[in-house]
Amino acid sequence: ILPTPDYLHCARYAAVIAPFLNGQSYQFSVRIPLTLSSEYFNGGASRKVPVFYRTPPPQGTNRTVAKNVKTEEVSSDVPTPAPTTPAPPVSGEELEDMYGEGVPFDDDEQEGPCEFDAAEAHRREVSQTRTDDDRLDGWRVWMNLKRLVDSRFLTVTLELTPNLPEDPIYFERWMAEPVKALVITKECFINNSKGMPILSKAHSKIVQMMMKKGAQIILKINRQPSTVRADEDLVQFLRYKNYIWQIFHNKLPFLSESEKFEFSYRDVLQHPLQPLQDNLESTTYEIFERDPVKYAEYQRAIEACLRDKIAQKPGEKLVLMVVGAGRGPLMTAALNAVTAVGIADREFRFIVVEKNQNAVITLRWKVQNETHPLWRKVEVVGGDMRFWEPEGNTKADIMISELLGSFGDNELSPECLDGAQRFLKDDGVSIPREYTSFIRPASCHKIWNEIRVMGEKFLQTSYVVNMQSAYFPSVQKPQRVFTFAHPNWKINPRSNQHNCRDTWIDFDMTTDTLLHGMAGYFSTVLYGDIVLSILPETFSTGMFSWFPLFFPFKTPVFLKKGERIRFHISRKDDEHKVWYEWSLTGPQSTPIHNSQGRSHAIGK
């Protein structure tokens, strides 16, 4: 664990440690306090250091700050200034003087969505002014060093300080950084009414966050004066240690069943599935079939749809069709729904369509051996739903599918269901009815580094990631990207142009941040008001079939508090594949990623 670097002369510090990190023999962790004093950022009490460490503006500019760019003699004997009241909020014009051009604080430029929920309104307020939480933030020190020493073998040992940022957003940002350990000093503790050491609620929350992140806890309690016996010194230390243990034992909740399942996938990169191009393995089917929420919600949706259909068509024979049936969990949910509604004796026709011949064998085995009696009535079709030609005039009243990916349409659900809707009745229902993709900016040092070590090509590929070591810096919550609805009777069956999309979304930064990419989500309406979602705000608790989809940037983008970015994303296709292209414009622009699907595409 290395000491805290000098903020104004960080390049010297970086030059010393960088050579050791070029190989894989060393790993360094740098001690960074959560907050520091203003004297630290101004050069401390050392001699002949630049009090204002900024490049002078070009000649001819009328910047009042230019007169402050100088080197002053600072005496080490100068006493520490007395505490002062917090400085008033800095205006946008002053902020631009201090931090350079490109911070859009003009009111017209700053207009975002006209409606904010409470959390967004709070982040909006935080983003408007630069306060002591920004000026004294230890994250500035870490970012200064990390941009000089670009190595995945450099980590942080975060030091808890008695004074914390007023807003928890500032320490939530550390979730995105490679925090190896958390140092807790005696000065952070207070005594309760019984004289025992405890931490404030804010301090305790940070400790819990770092424990969940997997950081080691280092307790630093100085020895008492030499007159105190050594055994008493140890007893004193154990009081602090036992309190930290109580936080771990009593405050951290036990993992739920779904959390136990997804724990091993945290921050692990996975390539999105290619269910059309590839046949899924049996182990993949087995994992998805264990989801306790997804199929229960599908069953609820099918029950609601059946009740409506029975009311609309009393006495008529109903046809239920499951397309992309896999090994049959959706058909099981449909048969359970028929039983639950109490119409098992009514005349039905059940059809499953599946292209994976290995899964077809399992489906035919279930028809013969499954305990549910309605499985005996199921017709199994082996073939691609887009090209299958049913015998006679077979049309479905209800067509059920589970073709969604982490970004909704990224496993080609639109293309599949457009091809299958020709055997859906004019008044037929598709479950799901519609789905929408969402996106938001993400800072995630660990995840991005894991991609980078594989090569530049892989930084233009999207990944399914259970994002835990991440910070989401935008004022806005995830924003809508593309929406698809089924059935869609207005399409041209000979063209897929209607599924090609292009859009852009604006985001404002709540705090200074280093942006590594964008996190994608989806939400789907199965039927009526029954919804499945991986959006953080509306997440279907207990579901683990999908994790977010991460779109990385080739080079991380540093953004200042209050800056606005514009994210562009396109969904394109040709005869053989579908792909996404994405880029960023704003204070800094990025190249178009994955142009023409050269790094990654979804095969048709």
C-alpha positions as CSV (number, residue, x, y, z in Angstrom):
1,I,0.0,0.0,0.0
2,L,1.6,3.2,-1.2
3,P,1.1,6.7,0.4
4,T,-1.2,9.3,-1.0
5,P,0.4,11.1,-4.0
6,D,1.1,14.8,-4.1
7,Y,-1.8,16.3,-6.1
8,L,0.2,19.0,-7.8
9,H,3.2,16.9,-8.7
10,C,1.5,13.6,-9.4
11,A,3.5,13.0,-12.5
12,R,6.7,12.5,-10.5
13,Y,4.9,9.9,-8.4
14,A,3.5,8.2,-11.5
15,A,6.9,8.1,-13.1
16,V,8.3,6.2,-10.2
17,I,5.7,3.5,-9.9
18,A,4.8,3.0,-13.6
19,P,7.8,0.9,-14.6
20,F,7.0,-1.6,-11.9
21,L,3.5,-2.1,-13.3
22,N,4.5,-2.7,-16.9
23,G,4.9,-6.4,-16.1
24,Q,2.9,-8.6,-13.8
25,S,5.3,-9.0,-11.0
26,Y,3.9,-6.1,-8.9
27,Q,0.5,-4.9,-7.7
28,F,0.3,-1.5,-6.0
29,S,-2.6,-0.1,-4.0
30,V,-2.6,3.7,-3.4
31,R,-4.0,5.1,-0.2
32,I,-6.6,7.7,-1.0
33,P,-8.6,9.5,1.7
34,L,-12.3,10.1,1.0
35,T,-11.9,13.8,1.6
36,L,-8.8,16.0,1.9
37,S,-8.1,19.5,3.1
38,S,-8.1,22.5,0.8
39,E,-4.4,23.1,1.6
40,Y,-3.6,19.7,0.1
41,F,-5.0,20.7,-3.3
42,N,-3.3,24.1,-3.1
43,G,0.2,22.6,-2.5
44,G,0.1,22.2,1.3
45,A,2.9,23.9,3.3
46,S,5.8,22.9,1.1
47,R,8.0,25.7,-0.4
48,K,7.8,27.0,-3.9
49,V,4.8,25.1,-5.2
50,P,2.3,26.6,-7.6
51,V,-0.8,27.7,-5.7
52,F,-2.8,27.8,-8.9
53,Y,-1.8,24.9,-11.0
54,R,-3.4,25.8,-14.3
55,T,-2.1,26.6,-17.8
56,P,-2.4,30.4,-18.5
57,P,-5.0,31.2,-21.1
58,P,-3.8,32.2,-24.6
59,Q,-2.6,35.8,-25.0
60,G,-5.5,38.2,-25.9
61,T,-8.1,36.4,-23.8
62,N,-9.9,38.5,-21.2
63,R,-9.9,36.0,-18.3
64,T,-9.6,37.4,-14.8
65,V,-8.2,34.1,-13.6
66,A,-5.0,34.8,-15.6
67,K,-3.7,37.1,-12.9
68,N,-3.8,34.2,-10.4
69,V,-1.6,31.9,-12.5
70,K,1.7,32.3,-10.7
71,T,4.1,30.6,-8.3
72,E,4.1,31.9,-4.7
73,E,6.6,31.5,-1.9
74,V,4.8,29.6,0.9
75,S,6.4,29.5,4.2
76,S,6.2,26.2,6.1
77,D,5.8,28.3,9.3
78,V,2.5,29.8,8.2
79,P,-0.2,28.7,10.6
80,T,-3.1,26.7,9.3
81,P,-6.0,29.1,8.5
82,A,-9.0,29.0,10.8
83,P,-12.0,27.1,9.5
84,T,-14.3,29.3,7.3
85,T,-17.9,29.0,6.2
86,P,-18.4,27.1,2.9
87,A,-17.9,29.2,-0.1
88,P,-21.0,30.4,-2.0
89,P,-22.0,28.3,-5.1
90,V,-19.7,29.0,-8.0
91,S,-21.4,30.5,-11.0
92,G,-21.2,28.9,-14.4
93,E,-19.0,31.7,-15.7
94,E,-16.5,31.3,-12.8
95,L,-16.6,27.6,-13.2
96,E,-15.6,27.9,-16.9
97,D,-12.8,30.1,-15.8
98,M,-11.5,27.6,-13.3
99,Y,-12.0,24.4,-15.3
100,G,-11.8,25.5,-19.0
101,E,-14.3,25.7,-21.7
102,G,-16.9,23.0,-22.5
103,V,-19.0,23.1,-19.3
104,P,-22.5,23.9,-20.6
105,F,-24.0,26.0,-17.8
106,D,-26.2,28.1,-20.1
107,D,-29.8,27.6,-19.1
108,D,-31.0,27.0,-22.6
109,E,-28.4,24.3,-23.2
110,Q,-29.1,22.6,-19.9
111,E,-32.7,21.9,-20.5
112,G,-33.2,18.2,-20.3
113,P,-36.4,16.1,-19.9
114,C,-39.2,18.3,-18.6
115,E,-40.3,15.8,-16.0
116,F,-38.0,14.4,-13.3
117,D,-38.8,11.9,-10.5
118,A,-37.5,12.8,-7.0
119,A,-34.1,11.0,-7.5
120,E,-33.5,12.7,-10.8
121,A,-34.5,16.1,-9.4
122,H,-32.0,15.6,-6.6
123,R,-29.2,14.7,-9.1
124,R,-30.1,17.6,-11.2
125,E,-29.7,19.9,-8.3
126,V,-26.3,18.4,-7.4
127,S,-25.1,18.8,-11.0
128,Q,-25.8,22.6,-11.1
129,T,-23.0,23.9,-8.7
130,R,-19.5,22.9,-7.7
131,T,-19.3,22.6,-3.9
132,D,-16.8,21.6,-1.2
133,D,-17.9,18.0,-2.0
134,D,-16.2,18.4,-5.4
135,R,-13.3,20.6,-4.3
136,L,-12.1,18.4,-1.5
137,D,-12.9,15.0,-3.1
138,G,-10.2,12.3,-2.8
139,W,-11.6,10.9,-6.1
140,R,-9.8,13.8,-7.9
141,V,-6.5,12.5,-6.6
142,W,-7.1,9.0,-7.7
143,M,-8.3,10.1,-11.1
144,N,-5.3,12.3,-11.5
145,L,-3.0,9.3,-10.9
146,K,-5.0,6.8,-12.8
147,R,-4.9,8.9,-16.0
148,L,-1.1,9.0,-15.7
149,V,-0.6,5.3,-14.8
150,D,-2.8,3.2,-17.1
151,S,-2.5,-0.2,-15.5
152,R,-5.0,-2.8,-14.2
153,F,-2.4,-3.7,-11.5
154,L,-3.0,-0.3,-9.8
155,T,-5.7,-0.4,-7.2
156,V,-7.1,1.9,-4.4
157,T,-6.9,1.6,-0.6
158,L,-9.7,3.9,0.4
159,E,-9.3,5.7,3.7
160,L,-12.4,6.6,5.6
161,T,-12.2,10.1,7.0
162,P,-14.1,11.8,9.9
163,N,-15.5,14.4,7.5
164,L,-17.6,12.9,4.6
165,P,-19.2,14.4,1.5
166,E,-22.7,15.7,2.4
167,D,-24.2,13.8,-0.5
168,P,-23.8,10.0,-0.7
169,I,-23.5,10.2,-4.5
170,Y,-19.8,11.1,-4.0
171,F,-18.9,7.9,-2.2
172,E,-21.2,5.8,-4.4
173,R,-18.8,6.7,-7.2
174,W,-16.1,4.6,-5.6
175,M,-18.2,1.5,-6.5
176,A,-16.8,1.8,-10.0
177,E,-13.2,1.9,-8.9
178,P,-10.8,-1.0,-8.1
179,V,-11.0,-0.6,-4.3
180,K,-8.8,-3.2,-2.7
181,A,-9.2,-2.2,0.9
182,L,-10.9,0.2,3.2
183,V,-8.8,1.8,6.0
184,I,-10.9,2.8,9.1
185,T,-9.0,5.0,11.6
186,K,-9.9,5.7,15.3
187,E,-10.8,9.3,14.4
188,C,-13.8,8.0,12.5
189,F,-15.4,6.6,15.6
190,I,-17.7,8.2,18.1
191,N,-18.7,6.9,21.6
192,N,-22.2,5.9,22.3
193,S,-24.0,6.4,25.7
194,K,-22.2,3.4,27.1
195,G,-18.8,4.7,26.1
196,M,-18.4,2.1,23.3
197,P,-17.0,3.1,19.9
198,I,-19.5,3.2,17.1
199,L,-19.6,4.7,13.6
200,S,-22.2,7.2,12.3
201,K,-24.9,6.0,10.0
202,A,-23.1,7.5,7.0
203,H,-19.8,5.9,7.9
204,S,-21.5,2.6,8.6
205,K,-23.1,2.7,5.1
206,I,-19.8,3.2,3.4
207,V,-18.3,0.2,5.3
208,Q,-21.3,-1.9,4.3
209,M,-20.9,-0.9,0.6
210,M,-17.2,-1.8,0.6
211,M,-17.9,-5.1,2.3
212,K,-20.4,-6.0,-0.4
213,K,-17.8,-5.0,-3.0
214,G,-15.4,-7.4,-1.4
215,A,-12.8,-4.9,-0.1
216,Q,-10.6,-5.9,2.8
217,I,-11.1,-4.0,6.0
218,I,-8.0,-2.5,7.7
219,L,-8.6,-1.2,11.2
220,K,-6.0,1.4,12.2
221,I,-6.0,2.1,15.9
222,N,-2.9,3.8,17.4
223,R,-1.4,2.5,20.6
224,Q,-2.1,4.2,23.8
225,P,0.8,6.1,25.6
226,S,3.5,3.8,26.9
227,T,2.1,4.1,30.5
228,V,-0.9,2.0,29.5
229,R,-0.4,-1.7,29.8
230,A,-0.1,-3.7,26.6
231,D,-3.1,-6.0,27.5
232,E,-5.3,-3.0,28.0
233,D,-4.1,-1.7,24.6
234,L,-5.3,-4.9,23.1
235,V,-8.7,-4.8,24.8
236,Q,-9.2,-1.3,23.4
237,F,-8.4,-2.5,19.9
238,L,-10.8,-5.5,20.2
239,R,-13.6,-3.1,21.0
240,Y,-13.2,-1.5,17.6
241,K,-12.7,-4.8,15.9
242,N,-15.8,-6.4,17.4
243,Y,-17.9,-3.4,16.3
244,I,-16.8,-3.8,12.7
245,W,-17.5,-7.5,12.9
246,Q,-21.0,-6.7,14.2
247,I,-21.6,-4.6,11.0
248,F,-20.6,-7.5,8.9
249,H,-22.7,-10.0,10.8
250,N,-25.8,-8.0,11.6
251,K,-26.1,-5.3,8.9
252,L,-25.3,-7.2,5.7
253,P,-28.4,-9.2,4.7
254,F,-28.1,-12.8,3.7
255,L,-28.1,-13.5,0.0
256,S,-31.5,-14.5,-1.5
257,E,-31.7,-17.6,-3.7
258,S,-31.6,-15.5,-6.9
259,E,-28.6,-13.5,-5.5
260,K,-26.8,-16.8,-4.7
261,F,-27.3,-17.8,-8.3
262,E,-26.1,-14.6,-9.8
263,F,-23.2,-14.0,-7.4
264,S,-20.7,-16.0,-9.5
265,Y,-21.7,-13.9,-12.5
266,R,-20.9,-10.5,-11.0
267,D,-18.8,-8.4,-13.3
268,V,-18.2,-11.4,-15.5
269,L,-18.2,-10.8,-19.3
270,Q,-20.5,-13.0,-21.4
271,H,-21.1,-12.8,-25.1
272,P,-24.8,-12.4,-26.0
273,L,-26.5,-15.6,-27.2
274,Q,-27.0,-16.2,-30.9
275,P,-30.1,-18.5,-30.8
276,L,-30.7,-18.2,-34.5
277,Q,-27.1,-18.8,-35.6
278,D,-26.3,-21.4,-32.9
279,N,-28.2,-24.2,-31.2
280,L,-28.2,-23.6,-27.4
281,E,-26.6,-26.3,-25.2
282,S,-28.6,-28.2,-22.7
283,T,-26.8,-26.6,-19.8
284,T,-27.9,-23.1,-21.1
285,Y,-31.5,-24.2,-21.2
286,E,-31.3,-25.7,-17.7
287,I,-30.0,-22.4,-16.2
288,F,-32.8,-20.3,-17.8
289,E,-35.5,-22.9,-16.7
290,R,-34.5,-22.4,-13.1
291,D,-35.7,-18.8,-13.1
292,P,-38.5,-18.7,-10.4
293,V,-40.1,-15.4,-11.6
294,K,-40.1,-15.4,-15.4
295,Y,-42.3,-18.4,-16.0
296,A,-44.6,-17.5,-13.1
297,E,-45.3,-14.1,-14.8
298,Y,-45.7,-15.8,-18.2
299,Q,-48.3,-18.1,-16.6
300,R,-50.2,-15.1,-15.1
301,A,-50.2,-13.4,-18.5
302,I,-51.5,-16.5,-20.3
303,E,-54.2,-17.0,-17.7
304,A,-55.4,-13.4,-18.2
305,C,-55.3,-13.7,-22.0
306,L,-57.3,-17.0,-21.8
307,R,-60.0,-15.4,-19.8
308,D,-60.4,-12.6,-22.3
309,K,-60.4,-15.1,-25.3
310,I,-63.0,-17.3,-23.6
311,A,-65.2,-14.3,-23.1
312,Q,-64.7,-13.2,-26.8
313,K,-65.1,-16.7,-28.3
314,P,-67.4,-18.8,-26.1
315,G,-67.4,-22.4,-27.3
316,E,-64.8,-22.0,-30.0
317,K,-61.7,-24.2,-30.2
318,L,-58.6,-22.2,-29.2
319,V,-55.1,-22.7,-30.6
320,L,-52.1,-22.0,-28.4
321,M,-48.8,-21.9,-30.1
322,V,-45.3,-21.6,-28.5
323,V,-42.6,-20.5,-30.9
324,G,-39.0,-21.0,-30.0
325,A,-40.1,-23.4,-27.4
326,G,-36.7,-24.6,-26.2
327,R,-37.2,-27.6,-23.9
328,G,-40.8,-26.7,-23.1
329,P,-41.0,-24.5,-20.0
330,L,-43.3,-22.0,-21.7
331,M,-45.6,-24.8,-22.9
332,T,-45.7,-26.1,-19.3
333,A,-46.6,-22.6,-18.1
334,A,-49.4,-22.5,-20.8
335,L,-50.8,-25.8,-19.8
336,N,-50.7,-24.8,-16.1
337,A,-52.6,-21.6,-17.0
338,V,-55.3,-23.7,-18.8
339,T,-55.7,-25.8,-15.7
340,A,-55.7,-22.8,-13.4
341,V,-58.5,-21.1,-15.4
342,G,-60.5,-24.3,-15.1
343,I,-61.0,-25.0,-18.8
344,A,-58.9,-28.1,-19.2
345,D,-61.9,-30.0,-20.6
346,R,-62.5,-27.4,-23.3
347,E,-61.3,-28.2,-26.8
348,F,-57.8,-26.9,-27.4
349,R,-55.0,-27.3,-29.8
350,F,-51.4,-27.0,-28.5
351,I,-48.4,-26.6,-30.9
352,V,-44.7,-26.0,-30.1
353,V,-42.2,-24.9,-32.8
354,E,-38.5,-25.3,-32.2
355,K,-35.5,-25.4,-34.6
356,N,-33.0,-27.0,-32.3
357,Q,-33.2,-30.7,-33.0
358,N,-31.7,-31.6,-29.6
359,A,-34.5,-29.7,-27.9
360,V,-37.1,-31.3,-30.2
361,I,-36.1,-34.7,-28.9
362,T,-36.7,-33.5,-25.3
363,L,-40.1,-32.0,-26.3
364,R,-41.2,-35.3,-27.9
365,W,-40.0,-37.2,-24.7
366,K,-42.2,-34.8,-22.6
367,V,-45.2,-35.6,-24.8
368,Q,-44.8,-39.2,-23.9
369,N,-43.6,-39.0,-20.3
370,E,-44.5,-35.7,-18.7
371,T,-46.9,-36.0,-15.7
372,H,-49.1,-33.1,-16.8
373,P,-51.9,-34.9,-18.7
374,L,-52.3,-32.0,-21.2
375,W,-48.8,-32.6,-22.5
376,R,-50.3,-35.6,-24.4
377,K,-52.2,-33.2,-26.6
378,V,-49.1,-31.2,-27.6
379,E,-48.0,-31.2,-31.3
380,V,-44.2,-30.9,-31.7
381,V,-42.9,-29.2,-34.9
382,G,-39.2,-29.3,-35.6
383,G,-38.3,-26.2,-37.7
384,D,-37.6,-22.5,-37.9
385,M,-40.7,-20.4,-37.1
386,R,-39.8,-18.0,-39.9
387,F,-40.0,-20.6,-42.6
388,W,-42.3,-23.3,-41.2
389,E,-45.4,-23.9,-43.3
390,P,-48.3,-25.3,-41.2
391,E,-50.6,-27.9,-42.7
392,G,-54.0,-26.6,-43.7
393,N,-55.1,-23.2,-42.4
394,T,-53.6,-23.5,-39.0
395,K,-53.8,-20.1,-37.2
396,A,-53.1,-19.4,-33.5
397,D,-55.3,-17.5,-31.1
398,I,-52.3,-17.0,-28.8
399,M,-48.7,-17.1,-29.8
400,I,-46.2,-17.2,-27.0
401,S,-42.4,-16.7,-27.2
402,E,-39.4,-16.0,-25.0
403,L,-36.9,-14.6,-27.6
404,L,-35.9,-11.5,-25.7
405,G,-32.3,-10.6,-25.0
406,S,-30.7,-8.2,-22.5
407,F,-31.5,-5.3,-24.7
408,G,-34.9,-6.6,-25.7
409,D,-34.3,-7.0,-29.5
410,N,-30.7,-8.1,-29.5
411,E,-31.5,-11.8,-30.0
412,L,-33.6,-10.9,-33.1
413,S,-37.0,-11.3,-31.5
414,P,-38.5,-8.7,-34.0
415,E,-37.2,-10.7,-37.0
416,C,-38.5,-14.0,-35.6
417,L,-41.9,-12.8,-34.6
418,D,-42.4,-10.9,-37.8
419,G,-41.8,-14.1,-39.7
420,A,-44.1,-16.1,-37.4
421,Q,-47.1,-13.8,-37.3
422,R,-48.4,-15.1,-40.6
423,F,-49.9,-18.0,-38.7
424,L,-51.5,-15.8,-36.1
425,K,-55.2,-15.0,-36.5
426,D,-56.3,-11.5,-37.3
427,D,-57.5,-11.0,-33.7
428,G,-54.6,-13.2,-32.3
429,V,-52.5,-12.1,-29.4
430,S,-48.7,-12.2,-29.1
431,I,-47.2,-12.7,-25.6
432,P,-45.1,-10.6,-25.2
433,R,-47.1,-7.8,-26.7
434,E,-44.2,-5.2,-26.8
435,Y,-40.7,-4.6,-25.4
436,T,-38.6,-1.5,-25.1
437,S,-34.8,-1.1,-24.7
438,F,-33.3,1.5,-22.3
439,I,-29.8,2.9,-21.8
440,R,-27.7,5.0,-19.5
441,P,-24.0,6.0,-19.1
442,A,-21.8,3.8,-17.0
443,S,-18.5,4.2,-15.2
444,C,-17.0,0.7,-14.7
445,H,-13.2,0.6,-14.5
446,K,-13.0,-3.1,-13.7
447,I,-15.3,-4.3,-16.5
448,W,-13.7,-2.1,-19.1
449,N,-10.2,-3.3,-18.2
450,E,-11.3,-6.9,-18.6
451,I,-12.4,-6.1,-22.1
452,R,-9.3,-4.1,-23.0
453,V,-6.9,-7.0,-22.2
454,M,-8.6,-9.0,-25.0
455,G,-7.7,-6.5,-27.7
456,E,-9.1,-3.4,-29.4
457,K,-11.6,-5.3,-31.5
458,F,-13.4,-6.5,-28.3
459,L,-14.0,-2.9,-27.3
460,Q,-16.4,-2.6,-30.2
461,T,-18.5,-5.6,-29.0
462,S,-21.4,-5.5,-26.6
463,Y,-21.4,-7.8,-23.6
464,V,-23.9,-9.3,-21.1
465,V,-22.6,-8.3,-17.7
466,N,-24.1,-8.5,-14.2
467,M,-22.8,-5.0,-13.4
468,Q,-21.8,-4.6,-9.7
469,S,-18.6,-2.6,-9.8
470,A,-20.2,0.3,-11.6
471,Y,-21.4,3.9,-11.0
472,F,-24.1,5.5,-13.1
473,P,-23.3,9.3,-13.3
474,S,-26.2,10.7,-15.3
475,V,-28.9,13.0,-13.9
476,Q,-31.4,11.0,-15.9
477,K,-32.5,7.5,-15.2
478,P,-32.3,5.0,-18.1
479,Q,-33.9,6.4,-21.2
480,R,-35.9,4.7,-23.9
481,V,-34.2,3.6,-27.1
482,F,-36.2,1.3,-29.3
483,T,-39.7,-0.2,-29.0
484,F,-41.1,-3.2,-30.9
485,A,-44.8,-4.3,-30.8
486,H,-46.3,-7.6,-32.0
487,P,-48.2,-8.4,-34.1
488,N,-47.4,-5.7,-36.5
489,W,-49.7,-6.0,-39.5
490,K,-48.3,-2.9,-41.3
491,I,-44.9,-4.4,-42.2
492,N,-43.7,-5.4,-45.6
493,P,-42.9,-9.1,-45.2
494,R,-40.3,-8.9,-48.0
495,S,-38.2,-6.2,-46.1
496,N,-36.7,-5.8,-42.7
497,Q,-36.3,-2.1,-43.0
498,H,-39.0,-1.4,-40.4
499,N,-36.7,-3.1,-37.8
500,C,-33.7,-0.8,-38.6
501,R,-33.7,2.0,-36.2
502,D,-31.6,5.1,-35.4
503,T,-31.8,7.5,-32.4
504,W,-29.9,9.7,-30.0
505,I,-30.3,10.5,-26.3
506,D,-28.9,13.3,-24.1
507,F,-27.6,12.8,-20.6
508,D,-26.3,15.3,-18.1
509,M,-23.5,14.4,-15.7
510,T,-24.3,14.6,-11.9
511,T,-20.6,14.6,-10.9
512,D,-17.1,14.5,-12.5
513,T,-16.7,11.0,-14.0
514,L,-14.7,8.8,-16.3
515,L,-17.2,7.2,-18.7
516,H,-16.4,3.7,-19.9
517,G,-19.5,2.9,-21.9
518,M,-23.3,2.6,-21.8
519,A,-25.5,0.1,-19.9
520,G,-28.5,-1.3,-21.7
521,Y,-31.7,-2.8,-20.2
522,F,-35.2,-3.8,-21.4
523,S,-38.7,-3.9,-20.2
524,T,-41.5,-6.0,-21.7
525,V,-45.3,-6.0,-21.5
526,L,-46.4,-9.6,-21.6
527,Y,-50.1,-9.0,-21.6
528,G,-52.3,-6.3,-20.0
529,D,-50.4,-4.8,-17.1
530,I,-48.1,-7.9,-16.5
531,V,-44.5,-6.7,-17.0
532,L,-41.1,-8.3,-16.9
533,S,-38.2,-5.8,-16.4
534,I,-34.5,-5.6,-15.7
535,L,-34.6,-1.8,-15.3
536,P,-33.3,-0.9,-11.9
537,E,-36.4,1.1,-11.0
538,T,-38.9,-1.6,-12.0
539,F,-36.8,-4.7,-11.7
540,S,-38.7,-8.0,-11.5
541,T,-37.4,-9.1,-8.1
542,G,-35.9,-12.6,-8.0
543,M,-35.5,-12.9,-11.8
544,F,-32.0,-13.8,-13.1
545,S,-32.6,-14.8,-16.8
546,W,-31.1,-11.5,-18.0
547,F,-28.3,-9.2,-17.0
548,P,-27.6,-5.7,-18.6
549,L,-25.9,-5.3,-21.9
550,F,-22.8,-3.2,-21.9
551,F,-21.7,-1.1,-24.9
552,P,-18.0,-0.1,-24.2
553,F,-16.1,2.9,-25.6
554,K,-12.7,2.2,-27.1
555,T,-11.3,5.0,-25.0
556,P,-12.8,6.2,-21.7
557,V,-14.2,9.7,-21.7
558,F,-13.6,12.1,-18.9
559,L,-16.6,14.4,-18.2
560,K,-17.1,17.2,-15.8
561,K,-20.0,17.8,-13.6
562,G,-22.9,19.4,-15.5
563,E,-21.6,18.5,-18.9
564,R,-24.0,17.1,-21.4
565,I,-23.3,14.2,-23.8
566,R,-25.4,12.9,-26.7
567,F,-25.3,9.1,-27.3
568,H,-26.1,7.9,-30.8
569,I,-27.1,4.3,-31.5
570,S,-28.3,2.5,-34.7
571,R,-29.8,-0.9,-35.3
572,K,-28.8,-2.0,-38.8
573,D,-29.0,-5.2,-40.9
574,D,-28.2,-6.8,-44.2
575,E,-29.2,-10.2,-45.7
576,H,-27.2,-12.2,-43.2
577,K,-26.9,-10.3,-39.9
578,V,-28.1,-7.5,-37.6
579,W,-25.7,-5.2,-35.7
580,Y,-25.6,-2.1,-33.5
581,E,-23.4,1.0,-34.1
582,W,-22.8,3.5,-31.3
583,S,-20.9,6.7,-30.7
584,L,-20.8,9.7,-28.4
585,T,-20.9,13.5,-29.2
586,G,-20.7,16.4,-26.8
587,P,-17.7,17.9,-25.0
588,Q,-15.7,14.9,-26.4
589,S,-16.7,12.7,-29.4
590,T,-15.9,9.1,-30.0
591,P,-15.5,7.2,-33.3
592,I,-18.5,5.1,-34.5
593,H,-18.1,1.8,-32.8
594,N,-18.7,-1.5,-34.7
595,S,-19.2,0.2,-38.0
596,Q,-20.9,-2.2,-40.5
597,G,-20.8,-4.9,-37.8
598,R,-17.1,-5.5,-38.4
599,S,-16.5,-6.5,-34.7
600,H,-19.8,-8.1,-33.7
601,A,-23.1,-9.0,-35.3
602,I,-26.1,-11.2,-34.6
603,G,-26.4,-13.8,-37.3
604,K,-29.8,-14.4,-39.0
